[in-house]
Amino acid sequence: MVPNIKIALDDLTVNNIGVLRRINSVVLPTSYSDSWYKDSLVVGELAKLAYFNDIPVGAIRCSLETPPNHKDQTRIYIMTLAVLSPYRGYGIGRRLVDHILEQAKKMFVKEVYCHVWVENEDALNWYQHIGFEKGDLVTGYYKKMTPAGDAYILRKNLE
């Protein structure tokens, strides 16, 4: 018998921002500044925590990128997506990304994209599995890594 699993998303608040910080520090290979976390509180629906049976286990943080020249399309950038490893495979990451894709459609945004470290084959395969396309290689993208890590750009077109 499969246990009853409840996955819920919640807004970021001053009371739970430490949860985002902790999940990111455990899962991601780079760290983020206090100002980055402070900014996370004002992006609204573009930042969410994920709960597995009321336990915080994942998070996503995005930004809306509007080109200054207004000639290019506005798009959403997935800055971080993290799910604690014991909770992977339950659809938590997919639920977080689906939430962002829904927000993109509501905002009439036609593209969502992210960078993925070239060594992270699981993430590269996962993003492609959910419909993202692997694009250009960005050499030295992860500058805080030693040596600097390269990343692929992955995009999902919503048109």
Residue pairs with C-beta under 8 A, 6 or more apart in sequence:
5 52
5 53
5 90
6 51
6 52
6 53
6 54
7 50
7 51
7 52
7 90
7 91
7 92
7 95
8 50
8 51
8 54
9 48
9 49
9 50
9 51
9 95
9 96
9 99
10 16
10 48
10 49
10 50
10 51
11 44
11 45
11 47
11 48
11 49
12 20
12 40
12 41
12 47
12 48
12 49
13 41
14 41
16 49
16 56
17 37
17 40
17 41
19 49
19 56
19 59
20 37
20 40
20 47
20 49
20 59
20 61
21 32
21 37
23 49
23 56
23 57
23 58
23 59
23 82
23 84
24 31
24 32
24 59
24 80
24 82
25 31
26 82
26 84
27 82
27 83
27 84
27 85
28 80
28 82
29 117
29 142
29 145
29 149
30 142
30 144
30 145
31 144
32 80
40 47
40 61
41 47
43 61
43 62
43 63
43 64
45 99
45 103
46 61
46 62
46 63
46 64
46 76
46 100
46 103
47 59
47 60
47 61
47 62
48 59
48 60
48 96
48 99
49 56
49 58
49 59
50 56
50 57
50 58
50 59
50 60
50 83
50 92
50 95
50 96
51 57
52 58
52 87
52 90
52 92
57 83
57 84
57 86
57 87
57 92
58 81
58 82
58 83
58 84
58 87
58 92
58 93
58 96
59 80
59 81
59 82
59 96
60 78
60 80
60 81
60 82
60 96
60 97
60 99
60 100
61 78
61 79
61 80
62 76
62 77
62 78
62 79
62 100
62 112
63 76
63 77
63 79
64 74
64 75
64 76
64 107
64 109
65 74
65 75
65 76
65 77
66 74
67 73
67 74
73 109
73 110
73 111
74 107
74 109
75 109
75 110
75 111
75 112
75 113
76 100
76 103
76 104
76 107
76 109
76 111
76 112
76 113
77 112
77 113
77 114
78 97
78 100
78 112
78 113
78 114
79 114
81 93
81 96
81 97
81 114
83 92
83 93
83 96
93 126
94 130
97 112
97 130
100 112
101 112
101 156
101 158
103 109
104 110
104 111
104 112
104 158
105 158
109 158
110 157
110 158
110 159
111 155
111 156
111 157
111 158
112 155
112 156
112 158
113 132
113 135
113 153
113 154
113 155
113 156
114 127
114 132
114 153
114 154
115 138
115 141
115 151
115 152
115 153
115 154
116 123
116 124
116 127
116 151
116 152
116 154
117 123
117 142
117 145
117 149
117 150
117 151
118 124
118 137
118 149
118 150
118 151
118 152
119 149
124 134
124 152
124 154
127 134
127 154
128 134
128 154
130 156
131 156
132 154
132 155
132 156
133 154
133 155
133 156
133 157
134 152
134 153
134 154
135 152
135 153
135 154
135 155
136 152
136 153
137 150
137 151
137 152
138 150
138 151
138 152
138 153
139 150
140 148
140 149
140 150
141 148
141 149
141 150
141 151
142 148
142 149
142 150
142 151
